[in-house]
Amino acid sequence: MSDVDGTWNTVVNTPMGEQRGQLTVSSDGDSFTGAMSGDRGTLEITDGAVDGNKLTWTAQISEPMSMKLSFSVEVNGDEMSGNVQLGMFGNAPLTGTRA
């Protein structure tokens, strides 16, 4: 098990307000699988990559509009921080703590 594995309580500060959810990470070498769940449902993670304590992945949303989200975070102990590229809407900060 890697230091990045587990369940994380996340907050993304989007233009539509704070989006709280849970991220599950299950790493295997330099890749990982998992999902993000919250009030708007569950997003399957695609292209999950692990580089030391850094995670990158993408997810596709369909509401309020179809958009590919690109995530990049760094794990430091029981905390993570990074950002989400919200398509044409710029970046939104993401923070998380181990559940």
PAVEX-372612 format. One record per residue: x, y, z of N, C-alpha, C in turn; residue number from 1. Coordinates in nm, 4 decimals, m for minus. Each point is the difference from the previous one (the first is absolute). Example, Ala and Ser with C-alpha at 12.3 -4.5 7.8 and 13.67 -1.06 7.14 Angstrom:
! residues 2
       n_px       n_py       n_pz      ca_px      ca_py      ca_pz       c_px       c_py       c_pz   pos
     1.3190    m0.5690     0.7800    m0.0890     0.1190     0.0000     0.0900     0.1200     0.0000     1
    m0.0350     0.1050    m0.0720     0.0820     0.1190     0.0060    m0.0770     0.1090     0.0730     2
//
This chain:
! residues 99
       n_px       n_py       n_pz      ca_px      ca_py      ca_pz       c_px       c_py       c_pz   pos
     0.0848    m0.1192     0.0000    m0.0848     0.1192     0.0000     0.0883     0.1242     0.0000     1
    m0.0347     0.0927    m0.0825     0.0747     0.1252    m0.0130    m0.0549     0.1042     0.0976     2
     0.0806     0.1024     0.0283    m0.0436     0.1099     0.0865    m0.1183     0.0762    m0.0565     3
    m0.0246    m0.0128    m0.1297    m0.1107     0.0735    m0.0626    m0.1316    m0.0771     0.0067     4
     0.0072    m0.1293     0.0304    m0.1190    m0.0855     0.0001    m0.0960     0.0348     0.1132     5
    m0.1267    m0.0264    m0.0246    m0.1003     0.0163     0.1035    m0.1154     0.0860    m0.0454     6
    m0.0754     0.0464     0.0981    m0.1154     0.0860    m0.0241     0.0327     0.1384     0.0518     7
    m0.0308     0.1004    m0.0812     0.0305     0.1392     0.0301    m0.1279     0.0822    m0.0033     8
    m0.0186     0.0861     0.0992    m0.1084     0.0981    m0.0008     0.0528     0.1225    m0.0726     9
    m0.0647     0.0387    m0.1091     0.0514     0.1073    m0.0848    m0.0952     0.1185    m0.0063    10
     0.0589     0.1175    m0.0284    m0.0758     0.1222    m0.0236     0.0597     0.0663    m0.1232    11
    m0.0847     0.0276    m0.0999     0.0412     0.0735    m0.1187    m0.0761     0.1318     0.0011    12
     0.0735     0.1111    m0.0045    m0.0630     0.1328    m0.0003    m0.0246     0.0428    m0.1444    13
    m0.1204    m0.0276    m0.0501    m0.0347     0.0267    m0.1396    m0.0727     0.1335    m0.0117    14
    m0.0152     0.0495    m0.1233    m0.0809     0.1207    m0.0196    m0.1443    m0.0179     0.0482    15
    m0.0460    m0.1244     0.0126    m0.1362    m0.0277     0.0472    m0.0029    m0.0276     0.1502    16
     0.1110     0.0308     0.0686     0.0057    m0.0209     0.1443     0.0824    m0.1223     0.0369    17
     0.0065    m0.0249     0.1291     0.0763    m0.1130     0.0526    m0.0658    m0.1315    m0.0384    18
     0.0799    m0.0903    m0.0558    m0.0487    m0.1336    m0.0330     0.0743    m0.0993     0.0890    19
    m0.0724    m0.0599     0.0937     0.0592    m0.0971     0.0927    m0.0254    m0.1410    m0.0504    20
     0.0960    m0.0876     0.0253    m0.0176    m0.1380    m0.0419     0.1031    m0.0915     0.0610    21
    m0.0002    m0.1237    m0.0475     0.0982    m0.0984     0.0428     0.0703    m0.0564    m0.1219    22
     0.1312    m0.0119     0.0125     0.0850    m0.0562    m0.1035     0.0568    m0.1307     0.0527    23
    m0.0127    m0.1077    m0.0780     0.0640    m0.1256     0.0358     0.1146    m0.0250    m0.0962    24
     0.1143    m0.0406     0.0563     0.1210    m0.0231    m0.0773     0.0527    m0.1393     0.0314    25
     0.0228    m0.0783    m0.1054     0.0615    m0.1315     0.0127     0.1124    m0.0086    m0.1027    26
     0.1239     0.0191     0.0470     0.1132     0.0077    m0.0923     0.0564    m0.1378    m0.0308    27
     0.0627    m0.0084    m0.1168     0.0690    m0.1204    m0.0449     0.1203     0.0473    m0.0804    28
     0.1147     0.0132     0.0685     0.1183     0.0511    m0.0674    m0.0165     0.1471    m0.0314    29
     0.0102     0.0355    m0.1294    m0.0090     0.1409    m0.0382    m0.1377     0.0391    m0.0524    30
    m0.1011    m0.0823     0.0301    m0.1366     0.0342    m0.0391    m0.0936    m0.0251     0.1178    31
    m0.1215     0.0549    m0.0100    m0.0995    m0.0278     0.1028    m0.1398     0.0023    m0.0597    32
    m0.0905    m0.0656     0.0707    m0.1411    m0.0002    m0.0348    m0.0771     0.0552     0.1188    33
    m0.1229     0.0370    m0.0235    m0.0823     0.0513     0.1081    m0.1192     0.0757    m0.0533    34
    m0.0624     0.0757     0.0897    m0.1181     0.0774    m0.0357    m0.0099     0.1198     0.0920    35
    m0.0752     0.0986    m0.0460    m0.0328     0.1172     0.0814    m0.1515     0.0027     0.0136    36
    m0.0487     0.0080     0.1240    m0.1442     0.0054     0.0211    m0.0358     0.1243     0.0801    37
    m0.1188     0.0501    m0.0255    m0.0479     0.1199     0.0688    m0.1469     0.0192    m0.0269    38
    m0.0466     0.1219     0.0280    m0.1427     0.0318    m0.0156    m0.0495    m0.0200    m0.1430    39
     0.0884     0.0133    m0.0969    m0.0400    m0.0102    m0.1409     0.0206    m0.1404    m0.0571    40
     0.0282    m0.0978     0.0856     0.0172    m0.1366    m0.0470     0.1454    m0.0445     0.0071    41
     0.0328    m0.1029    m0.0754     0.1334    m0.0593     0.0027     0.0666     0.0152    m0.1358    42
     0.1259     0.0439     0.0025     0.0810     0.0119    m0.1205     0.1059    m0.1086     0.0010    43
     0.0089    m0.0755    m0.1079     0.1066    m0.0987    m0.0125     0.1290     0.0713    m0.0405    44
     0.1083    m0.0380     0.0626     0.1314     0.0565    m0.0317     0.0554    m0.0685    m0.1236    45
     0.0544     0.0804    m0.0906     0.0699    m0.0540    m0.1164     0.1411     0.0571    m0.0017    46
     0.0905    m0.0713    m0.0618     0.1395     0.0437    m0.0159     0.0668     0.0295     0.1338    47
    m0.0333    m0.0751     0.1058     0.0600     0.0221     0.1315     0.1487    m0.0343    m0.0014    48
     0.0843     0.0965     0.0382     0.1450    m0.0207     0.0016     0.0570     0.0414     0.1349    49
     0.1019    m0.0765     0.0454     0.0687     0.0269     0.1251     0.1462     0.0266    m0.0324    50
     0.0523     0.1113     0.0521     0.1422     0.0328    m0.0138     0.0490     0.0436     0.1372    51
     0.0497    m0.0961     0.0781     0.0389     0.0292     0.1384    m0.1231     0.0333     0.0808    52
    m0.0068     0.1247     0.0503    m0.1173     0.0412     0.0773    m0.0941     0.0883    m0.0819    53
     0.0168    m0.0011    m0.1323    m0.0861     0.0795    m0.0886    m0.0990    m0.0914    m0.0723    54
    m0.1235     0.0454    m0.0094    m0.1050    m0.0719    m0.0717    m0.0548     0.0891    m0.1099    55
    m0.0237    m0.0574    m0.1168    m0.0714     0.0694    m0.1066    m0.1060    m0.0942    m0.0545    56
    m0.1130     0.0556    m0.0397    m0.1067    m0.0803    m0.0595    m0.0980     0.0912    m0.0718    57
    m0.0871    m0.0611    m0.0771    m0.1068     0.0726    m0.0668    m0.1331    m0.0653     0.0351    58
    m0.1062     0.0769    m0.0175    m0.1365    m0.0494     0.0187    m0.0896     0.0809    m0.0927    59
    m0.1071    m0.0616    m0.0427    m0.0940     0.0652    m0.0917    m0.1294     0.0277     0.0740    60
    m0.0479     0.1248    m0.0073    m0.1312     0.0327     0.0566    m0.0965     0.0311    m0.1137    61
    m0.1287    m0.0136     0.0295    m0.1012     0.0330    m0.1004    m0.0926     0.1116     0.0480    62
     0.0015     0.0300     0.1312    m0.0835     0.1057     0.0571     0.0880     0.0999     0.0725    63
    m0.0199     0.1273    m0.0056    m0.1082     0.0655    m0.0735     0.0245     0.0020    m0.1508    64
     0.1219    m0.0390    m0.0435     0.0282    m0.0131    m0.1423     0.1091    m0.1043    m0.0153    65
     0.0138    m0.0547    m0.1179     0.1030    m0.0999    m0.0247     0.1371     0.0662     0.0050    66
     0.0889    m0.0583     0.0821     0.1321     0.0597     0.0174     0.0980    m0.1048     0.0528    67
     0.1223     0.0042    m0.0509     0.1071    m0.0848     0.0517     0.0738     0.0771     0.1083    68
     0.0121    m0.0601     0.1180     0.0719     0.0600     0.1111     0.1372    m0.0655     0.0102    69
     0.1046     0.0807     0.0200     0.1361    m0.0516     0.0151     0.0512     0.0379     0.1385    70
     0.0336    m0.1017     0.0793     0.0400     0.0191     0.1387     0.1510    m0.0190     0.0160    71
     0.0593     0.0782     0.0901     0.1408    m0.0136     0.0350     0.0141     0.0355     0.1475    72
     0.0401    m0.0986     0.0825     0.0133     0.0237     0.1442     0.1306    m0.0584     0.0510    73
     0.0409     0.0506     0.1154     0.1165    m0.0519     0.0697    m0.0446    m0.0438     0.1382    74
     0.0410    m0.1214     0.0385    m0.0344    m0.0555     0.1301     0.1152     0.0261     0.0953    75
    m0.0340     0.0520     0.1183     0.0989     0.0247     0.1043    m0.0567    m0.0558     0.1299    76
     0.0375    m0.1243     0.0317    m0.0538    m0.0652     0.1192    m0.1478    m0.0271    m0.0148    77
    m0.0808     0.0612     0.0885    m0.1456    m0.0201    m0.0024    m0.0733     0.1158    m0.0661    78
     0.0738     0.0806    m0.0802    m0.0621     0.1114    m0.0701     0.0390    m0.0023    m0.1475    79
    m0.0861     0.0553    m0.0820     0.0315     0.0171    m0.1421    m0.0428     0.1394    m0.0422    80
     0.0702     0.0524    m0.1001    m0.0394     0.1285    m0.0566     0.0437     0.0032    m0.1451    81
    m0.0729     0.0779    m0.0780     0.0296     0.0113    m0.1417    m0.1075     0.0799    m0.0682    82
    m0.0234    m0.0338    m0.1277    m0.1027     0.0730    m0.0722    m0.0668    m0.0871    m0.1047    83
    m0.1117     0.0516    m0.0478    m0.0803    m0.0650    m0.1024    m0.0132     0.0974    m0.1164    84
     0.0336    m0.0457    m0.1193    m0.0225     0.0800    m0.1206    m0.1442    m0.0243    m0.0427    85
    m0.0806     0.1063     0.0032    m0.1432    m0.0096    m0.0290    m0.0281     0.0384    m0.1451    86
     0.0586    m0.0731    m0.0920    m0.0219     0.0304    m0.1403     0.0342     0.1447    m0.0288    87
    m0.0919     0.0719    m0.0639     0.0243     0.1405    m0.0365    m0.0210     0.0950     0.1176    88
    m0.0355    m0.0515     0.1168    m0.0297     0.0843     0.1157     0.1190     0.0188     0.0934    89
     0.1192    m0.0394    m0.0414     0.1189     0.0225     0.0814     0.0202    m0.1056     0.1067    90
     0.0812     0.0343     0.0994     0.0346    m0.0930     0.1071    m0.0810     0.0268     0.1255    91
    m0.0224    m0.1065     0.0765    m0.0634     0.0105     0.1310     0.0878    m0.0746     0.0995    92
     0.0260     0.0594     0.1178     0.0825    m0.0687     0.0985    m0.0726    m0.1207     0.0605    93
     0.0769    m0.1050     0.0286    m0.0506    m0.1208     0.0632     0.0830    m0.0250     0.1248    94
    m0.0669    m0.0279     0.1118     0.0677    m0.0425     0.1215    m0.0667    m0.1264     0.0487    95
     0.0724    m0.0777     0.0798    m0.0572    m0.1226     0.0524     0.0724    m0.0463     0.1242    96
    m0.0727    m0.0769     0.0803     0.0574    m0.0639     0.1184    m0.0381    m0.1468    m0.0027    97
     0.0896    m0.0836     0.0541    m0.0253    m0.1429     0.0026    m0.1212    m0.0277     0.0880    98
    m0.0914    m0.0815    m0.0504    m0.1235    m0.0315     0.0732     0.0279    m0.0981     0.1137    99
//
